[in-house]
C-alpha cells in the first residue's frame, strides 16, 4: 500500500490485480481531472468490506487530506434495505478514524455489465464464424453459427434467467439481511421446506432467526421492521406468485449481478456457438471501454458519488 500526505484514499472491495481495479483507477482519475480537483486519488482494493476500517486507519495516519474529509469506501449494495444506508456525520467518522461507506446504486459492480448488451451483441457479431477451411489454431475465439446477436435477444436471456432464479434470489436476500443484523450466529441454514412456505410462514421463520435469545444483534437500533422493509423494496410476493410480472430493470439492479453475467456468458456460448472465449478477458475489455465512456451507467454513478463527497 503506497502512502502520501496528499492522497485521497478510496477503498474498494476486491482482490489485487482483479480487472475492476484498473477500471476504478482509470475512471476515477478521469473524473477528478475533468472536475479540476487538486487531489491525488489512491484507489486500494482491500478484499472484503470487513477490511475497510483497518485500511482507513492507515489513510488517516498518512494523509493530511483526511483531517477534513473522511476516507471513502465504495461497497456493494447487496440486498441492503434503506435502513442500512444510514451514515454518521463526517466529523464523527474522522474522529473515530472510520471510513465513509458509500454504496453502488446496484447490487454490485457486475450489475452494470448487464446494461452493456449493445456492446456484447456487437462483440459477438464480430467473432469469425467457423467454416470448413477455418483455421481454429489461429483464432482464439470463434463461433459455430452465423446467427446474429441482438441486444433484445440478450436481454430476453437475462429476463428468463431472473424469472427462473426468483426463489434463489429471495432466499439469498433473506439470508444476507439476517447475516448483517446478527453479530454472533451459527450459519443460517435454509429450511428444507422453504420453497413451499407461505409468506407468513417465511416471516415467522425470519423473525425467529433474527431474534433468538442466544444471538447478539449487531445493528443498533434494531431493525424491527426489517422483514417488512425487504418485502416492500422488492415486490417479492407478487413476483414469486407471478414470475412473468417481474420488472426487468429492477431485477437487473437488485439481483446478483455476478451470477446473472455468468448466465449471460453461458447464453452466448450456447445460443451463438461462441467457443474459446475467456470470460475474464471479456470483462477486462468491457471495463476498459466503460472507464472512458462517460455516458455509461457505471461511469455516471461513480462520478455522482465522487462529486457528492468532494464538492
C-alpha positions in Angstrom: 0.0 0.0 0.0 1.5 3.3 -1.1 1.2 6.3 1.3 1.1 10.0 0.6 0.3 13.1 2.6 -1.6 14.5 -0.4 -3.5 11.3 -1.3 -7.3 10.9 -1.1 -7.8 7.3 -0.2 -10.7 5.4 -1.9 -11.2 1.8 -0.7 -13.0 -0.7 -2.8 -13.9 -4.4 -2.4 -12.0 -7.0 -4.4 -8.6 -8.6 -4.8 -5.3 -7.2 -6.1 -4.9 -7.3 -9.8 -8.6 -8.0 -10.4 -10.0 -6.4 -13.6 -12.2 -3.9 -11.9 -9.2 -2.3 -10.1 -7.8 -0.9 -13.4 -11.3 0.4 -14.2 -11.6 2.2 -10.9 -8.2 3.8 -11.2 -8.7 4.9 -14.8 -12.3 6.2 -14.3 -11.6 8.0 -11.0 -8.5 9.7 -12.5 -10.6 10.9 -15.5 -13.4 12.2 -13.2 -11.1 14.1 -10.9 -9.1 15.6 -13.8 -12.3 16.7 -15.6 -13.7 18.2 -12.4 -10.4 20.2 -11.9 -9.9 18.8 -8.4 -6.5 19.2 -6.9 -6.2 15.8 -5.2 -4.3 12.6 -5.8 -6.6 9.6 -5.8 -5.2 6.4 -4.2 -7.6 3.6 -5.0 -7.0 0.4 -3.0 -8.7 -3.0 -3.2 -8.9 -4.4 0.3 -10.6 -7.8 -0.2 -13.9 -7.8 1.7 -15.6 -4.8 3.4 -14.5 -6.2 6.8 -11.1 -4.7 6.0 -12.4 -1.2 5.4 -11.7 0.0 9.0 -8.0 -1.1 9.3 -7.2 0.3 5.9 -9.0 3.5 6.7 -6.8 3.9 9.8 -3.7 4.0 7.6 -5.3 6.6 5.4 -6.0 8.9 8.4 -2.4 8.3 9.6 -0.6 9.2 6.5 -2.8 11.7 4.5 -3.4 15.3 5.7 -6.4 15.5 3.4 -8.3 13.2 5.7 -8.1 15.6 8.6 -11.1 17.3 7.0 -12.5 14.7 4.6 -13.3 11.0 5.6 -11.5 8.2 3.9 -14.0 6.9 1.3 -15.0 3.3 0.8 -17.2 2.1 -2.0 -19.1 -1.1 -1.3 -21.7 -3.4 -2.9 -25.3 -2.6 -2.0 -26.1 -6.4 -2.0 -29.7 -6.8 -0.7 -29.5 -3.9 1.8 -32.7 -2.0 2.6 -32.7 1.8 3.1 -32.3 1.2 6.9 -28.8 0.0 6.3 -27.6 3.1 4.3 -27.6 5.5 7.2 -24.2 7.1 7.9 -22.6 9.1 10.7 -21.6 12.7 10.2 -18.2 13.3 8.6 -16.6 14.8 11.7 -17.6 11.7 13.7 -16.1 9.4 11.1 -12.9 11.3 11.1 -12.7 11.4 14.9 -13.2 7.7 15.0 -10.9 7.0 12.1 -13.7 5.2 10.3 -14.3 5.2 6.5 -17.4 6.8 5.0 -19.0 3.9 3.2 -20.9 4.7 0.0 -22.7 2.0 -1.9 -23.2 1.3 -5.5 -26.7 2.0 -6.7 -26.8 -1.6 -7.8 -26.3 -4.9 -6.1 -22.6 -5.0 -7.1 -20.4 -3.6 -9.9 -21.1 -6.6 -12.1 -24.7 -5.5 -12.4 -23.5 -2.6 -14.6 -22.2 -5.1 -17.1 -25.8 -6.2 -17.6 -26.6 -2.9 -19.2 -24.0 -3.4 -22.0 -25.9 -5.8 -24.2 -25.4 -3.4 -27.2 -21.7 -3.8 -26.7 -21.9 -7.6 -26.2 -24.1 -8.0 -29.4 -21.6 -6.1 -31.5 -18.7 -8.1 -29.9 -20.4 -11.4 -30.7 -21.2 -10.4 -34.3 -17.5 -9.5 -34.9 -16.3 -13.0 -33.9 -15.4 -15.1 -37.0 -17.6 -17.9 -38.0 -16.0 -21.3 -38.3 -16.1 -22.5 -42.0 -14.9 -25.8 -43.5 -11.5 -24.2 -44.2 -11.4 -22.2 -41.0 -8.1 -22.5 -39.1 -9.1 -22.7 -35.4 -5.4 -22.8 -34.3 -5.1 -19.1 -35.3 -8.4 -18.0 -33.9 -8.5 -18.0 -30.2 -12.3 -17.3 -30.3 -14.8 -18.3 -32.9 -18.5 -19.1 -33.3 -20.1 -22.1 -34.9 -23.3 -20.4 -36.1 -23.9 -17.4 -38.4 -26.8 -16.4 -36.3 -26.5 -12.7 -35.4 -26.8 -11.5 -31.9 -29.0 -8.6 -30.8 -29.4 -6.6 -27.6 -33.0 -7.7 -27.4 -32.2 -11.4 -27.5 -29.5 -11.0 -24.8 -32.0 -9.0 -22.6 -34.5 -11.8 -23.1 -32.0 -14.3 -22.0 -31.4 -12.3 -18.8 -35.1 -11.8 -18.1 -35.8 -15.5 -18.4 -32.9 -16.2 -16.0 -34.3 -13.8 -13.5 -37.7 -15.4 -13.7 -36.3 -18.8 -13.1 -34.0 -17.7 -10.2 -36.6 -15.8 -8.2 -36.8 -18.3 -5.3 -33.0 -18.5 -5.1 -32.7 -14.7 -5.1 -35.4 -14.4 -2.4 -33.5 -16.9 -0.2 -30.2 -15.1 -0.7 -31.9 -11.8 0.2 -33.3 -13.1 3.5 -30.0 -14.8 4.4 -28.0 -11.7 3.7 -30.2 -9.4 5.8 -30.1 -11.9 8.7 -26.3 -12.1 8.5 -25.7 -8.4 8.7 -28.2 -8.0 11.6 -26.7 -10.7 13.8 -23.3 -10.3 15.3 -22.7 -13.9 16.5 -24.6 -16.6 14.9 -24.2 -20.2 13.6 -24.5 -20.4 9.8 -28.1 -19.7 8.7 -29.5 -22.9 7.2 -32.2 -22.9 4.6 -35.3 -24.7 5.9 -35.9 -27.9 4.0 -39.4 -26.8 3.1 -38.5 -23.2 2.3 -39.8 -23.3 -1.3 -43.2 -24.4 -0.1 -43.7 -22.0 2.8 -46.2 -19.2 2.5 -45.1 -15.6 3.0 -46.5 -15.6 6.5 -44.6 -18.8 7.4 -41.4 -17.3 6.0 -42.0 -14.1 8.1 -42.4 -16.3 11.2 -39.2 -18.2 10.4 -37.3 -15.0 9.7 -38.2 -13.2 12.9 -37.5 -16.3 14.9 -34.0 -16.5 13.4 -33.3 -12.8 13.8 -34.2 -12.5 17.5 -33.2 -15.8 19.0 -32.3 -15.2 22.6 -28.8 -16.7 22.3 -27.8 -14.3 19.5 -26.4 -10.8 19.8 -27.9 -8.2 17.5 -25.3 -6.2 15.6 -27.5 -3.3 14.5 -28.4 -0.5 16.9 -31.2 0.4 16.9 -32.6 -3.0 16.0 -34.4 -3.1 12.6 -37.7 -4.4 14.0 -39.4 -3.9 10.6 -36.6 -5.5 8.5 -38.8 -8.3 7.0 -41.5 -5.8 6.0 -38.8 -3.5 4.5 -37.5 -6.4 2.5 -40.9 -7.2 1.2 -41.7 -3.6 0.3 -38.5 -2.6 -1.5 -38.8 -5.5 -3.9 -42.3 -6.9 -4.7 -41.3 -10.4 -3.8 -44.7 -11.7 -3.1 -46.1 -10.6 -6.5 -43.0 -11.9 -8.4 -42.9 -15.2 -6.6 -46.6 -15.9 -7.4 -46.4 -14.5 -11.0 -42.8 -14.5 -12.3 -43.9 -13.1 -15.7 -44.7 -9.8 -13.8 -41.1 -9.3 -12.9 -39.8 -5.8 -13.5 -36.7 -6.4 -15.7 -35.0 -3.1 -14.9 -35.4 -3.5 -11.2 -34.2 -7.1 -11.3 -31.0 -6.0 -13.2 -30.3 -3.6 -10.4 -31.2 -5.5 -7.3 -30.4 -9.2 -8.1 -26.9 -10.7 -8.0 -25.0 -9.3 -11.0 -22.1 -11.7 -11.0 -24.4 -14.8 -11.3 -26.5 -13.0 -13.9 -23.5 -12.1 -16.0 -22.3 -15.7 -15.8 -25.6 -16.8 -17.2 -25.3 -14.3 -20.0 -21.9 -15.7 -20.9 -23.5 -19.2 -20.9 -26.2 -17.9 -23.3 -23.5 -16.5 -25.6 -21.8 -19.9 -25.7 -25.0 -21.9 -26.2 -27.1 -19.8 -28.5 -24.5 -18.2 -30.7 -22.0 -21.1 -30.7 -19.2 -19.0 -29.3 -16.2 -21.1 -28.2 -12.8 -20.5 -26.7 -13.5 -17.1 -25.2 -12.4 -16.2 -21.7 -14.9 -14.5 -19.5 -12.2 -12.6 -17.6 -10.8 -11.2 -20.8 -14.2 -10.2 -21.9 -14.8 -8.4 -18.6 -11.5 -6.7 -18.9 -12.3 -5.4 -22.4 -15.8 -4.2 -21.3 -14.4 -2.4 -18.3 -11.7 -0.8 -20.4 -14.4 0.6 -22.6 -16.6 1.7 -19.7 -13.7 3.6 -18.0 -13.7 6.2 -20.8 -17.4 6.1 -21.7 -18.7 9.0 -19.8 -22.3 8.2 -20.8 -22.2 4.6 -19.3 -24.3 4.0 -16.2 -21.4 2.9 -14.1 -19.3 5.9 -15.0 -22.1 8.3 -14.3 -22.9 6.7 -10.9 -19.3 6.7 -9.9 -19.0 10.4 -11.0 -22.0 11.4 -9.0 -20.7 9.6 -5.9 -17.3 11.2 -6.0 -18.8 14.7 -6.8 -21.1 14.5 -3.8 -18.2 13.6 -1.5 -15.7 16.1 -2.8 -17.9 19.1 -3.6 
